[in-house]
Amino acid sequence: MPAGHPEDWLFVSRVHLEFRCGPDGAWQLCWLRGSQTEPSAEVRLIVGEYAQTVSYGAAVTLPRGGSGEVVVQDRTAPRSVNVGFYHEV
């Protein structure tokens, strides 16, 4: 049986996220623009009680020494994927 992902997970594969480390050691979450003018999902950065929407094509800096979640929420159905992170100092 070939490996693959369920059809309803395609919304995640259409979201191009990168974690980048700058020369100063600061990490950024970057949402790269794809071929579509509108994204298929919404992306949020959650750190403690603080939540920030990540704009399509934008980058946000992750807190130094912090932890949180990146939430990818499908815009067409009630489903999401959460990715946790921890930044060591």
C-alpha positions as CSV (number, residue, x, y, z in Angstrom):
1,M,0.0,0.0,0.0
2,P,1.5,3.4,-1.0
3,A,2.1,6.0,1.7
4,G,0.1,9.1,1.4
5,H,-2.1,11.6,3.2
6,P,-5.9,11.7,3.4
7,E,-7.5,14.0,0.8
8,D,-8.9,16.2,3.5
9,W,-5.3,17.1,4.6
10,L,-4.5,18.9,1.4
11,F,-5.2,22.3,3.0
12,V,-2.0,21.8,5.1
13,S,0.2,21.0,2.1
14,R,-1.0,24.3,0.4
15,V,0.4,26.3,3.3
16,H,4.1,27.1,2.9
17,L,5.6,27.9,6.3
18,E,9.3,28.2,7.0
19,F,11.2,28.6,10.2
20,R,14.3,30.8,9.6
21,C,17.1,31.6,12.0
22,G,18.7,35.0,11.5
23,P,22.4,35.8,12.1
24,D,21.5,37.2,15.5
25,G,19.9,33.9,16.6
26,A,16.4,35.2,16.3
27,W,13.9,32.8,14.7
28,Q,11.1,33.8,12.4
29,L,8.0,32.1,11.1
30,C,7.6,33.0,7.4
31,W,4.4,32.2,5.4
32,L,5.5,32.1,1.8
33,R,3.1,33.2,-0.9
34,G,2.1,30.4,-3.3
35,S,0.6,30.5,-6.7
36,Q,-2.9,31.4,-5.3
37,T,-3.9,35.0,-4.6
38,E,-5.9,34.0,-1.6
39,P,-4.6,31.4,1.0
40,S,-6.5,28.2,1.6
41,A,-6.0,28.5,5.4
42,E,-5.4,30.9,8.2
43,V,-2.2,30.8,10.3
44,R,-2.0,32.0,13.9
45,L,0.9,32.2,16.3
46,I,-0.1,31.5,19.9
47,V,2.3,32.2,22.8
48,G,0.7,31.9,26.2
49,E,-2.5,34.1,26.3
50,Y,-1.3,36.1,23.2
51,A,-2.5,35.2,19.7
52,Q,-1.4,36.8,16.5
53,T,-2.7,36.2,13.0
54,V,0.1,35.7,10.5
55,S,-0.6,37.5,7.2
56,Y,-0.3,35.7,3.9
57,G,3.3,36.4,2.7
58,A,4.4,37.8,6.0
59,A,6.9,36.9,8.7
60,V,6.7,37.1,12.5
61,T,9.5,36.8,15.0
62,L,9.3,34.0,17.5
63,P,9.9,35.0,21.2
64,R,13.4,34.3,22.5
65,G,13.3,31.6,25.1
66,G,9.6,31.1,24.6
67,S,7.3,28.4,23.5
68,G,4.0,28.3,21.8
69,E,2.0,26.9,18.9
70,V,1.5,27.6,15.2
71,V,-2.1,26.8,14.2
72,V,-3.0,26.2,10.6
73,Q,-6.8,26.5,10.3
74,D,-8.6,25.4,7.1
75,R,-10.8,28.2,5.7
76,T,-13.3,25.8,4.1
77,A,-13.9,23.2,6.9
78,P,-13.7,22.9,10.7
79,R,-10.2,21.3,10.8
80,S,-6.8,22.5,11.9
81,V,-3.2,21.4,12.6
82,N,-1.2,22.6,15.5
83,V,2.6,22.7,15.6
84,G,4.3,23.3,18.9
85,F,7.7,25.1,19.2
86,Y,10.2,25.8,22.0
87,H,13.1,28.3,21.5
88,E,16.1,27.6,23.7
89,V,18.3,30.6,24.6
